[in-house]
Amino acid sequence: MKYIPTLFIYLLLTTATLQAQNVRFTNQGVIEFERSVNTHAILKNLAKDQRNSFMADVYEHYKKNQPQFKKLNSTLHFAGNKTLFTPITEETAGGIQIPFGTQDNITYTDLATGLLTSQRKVFEETFLLKDSVRKITWKLTGEMRTIAGYECRRANAMTADSVYVVAFYTDKIPVSGGPESFSGLPGMILGLALPHEHVTWFATKITDRPVTTNELKVPVKGKPVDRKKLQETVTSSRVGNLGNSLFKMLNL
């Protein structure tokens, strides 16, 4: 009888080892993201910054006639240490343009070399940002949630331009990437929120499949700039909350 506990422990350890061996890690594939923008909250903040009633009237009219949340779709192709984030083009209706309400950034990241290439639009001009991958100091937490079938851990951060970020990443996709230019966690970011900017990104579907080099093409269109030069361009156009929102949007 004294051998039964030993046998029981051995069986438990064997089962745990087999389960660990059967865990599948996704090293390449395609992630579909949905961006959700709380347009009512953004316009309300913009209206507070105006000294006349124009923006307040715009806000009230928009709130009565447009849905609160705008949805935008994008894809992230990844293979090894390379990722390409691409917005899915949708027809844009006329009228007021909401900060974070459009998607123009096409971002290629080489995590091995630490270099980023991103095609970005500022007003009517297109820029090609070439710089190092942004360094973000993340603080891991114990909070967990499931996103697109993957268990994810929460991490918080404050970026260099004072934007509070909440991210959820999975170590089952051992690629330190994410939507837009967010990276730096021990796994793929599947959920991202900028609470004070009223915008989120969440993965809706993950396809585990080979990704070709043709699907990871580096963007080439636009006037070459580094991050400092792009920020100078945006800063010269900043006006109140609208300018601040534009500045933060272009630093995604």
ABEGO torsion letter per residue (X at the ends): XAAAAAAAAAAAAAAAAAAAAABBBBABEBBBBBBBBBAAAAAAAAAAABABAAAAAAAAAAAAABBABBBBBBBBBBBEABBBBBBBBBBBBBEBBBBGABBABBBBBBAAAGBBBBBBBBEABBBBBBBBBBBBBBBBBABBBBBGGBBBBBBBBBBAAGBBBBBBBBAABBBBBEBEABBGBAEBBABBBBAAAGBBBBBABBBBBBBBAAAABBBABEBBBBAAAAAAAAAAABBEAAAAAAAAAAAX
